[in-house]
Each structure stands twice: as structure tokens, then as C-alpha cells.
Amino acid sequence: MKLSKQFQLYESETSQFIKQLKEQKPHLEEGQRAGRALLWDKDPIDLDQTRRANESRVKQQAYVYQSK
């Protein structure tokens, strides 16, 4: 379904605001990427180290408050 030319040229106020903000502050996206890397991007998982950590874990007894 094709839209008429009138609808193809439409740009919402939100889109206009974001475009204007990016023009005013070109470093904004770089700061967003740096923040994402700081909070979300993780180092690769070392499978050998994970396996050794799981094997060395001491099993907890079923009822932790009961003494033997």
C-alpha cells in the first residue's frame, strides 16, 4: 500500500526535536554509547574459569539453620 506524498513528507514533532537535538549536540550519541558500554557491555565469559568456580562451590545443606 503506497502512501500519498503528503504522508511521506510528514515528520512528527518528536522526530523533529530529536533531529534538532542531534544537530545541536553532535557528541550526544557518542556519550550514549559510552554509557551503554559502561553499564551493559560485559567482558567475554571464560568457560574454563566458570567451570572451575562451579566445581569448587560447596554444596549447601537443605535446611541452613539446622546444625549437624
Secondary structure, 3 states (H helix, E strand, C coil): CCCCHHHHCCCCHHHHHHHHHHHHCCCHHHHHHHHHHHHCCCCCCCHHHHHHHHHCCCCCCCCCCCCC
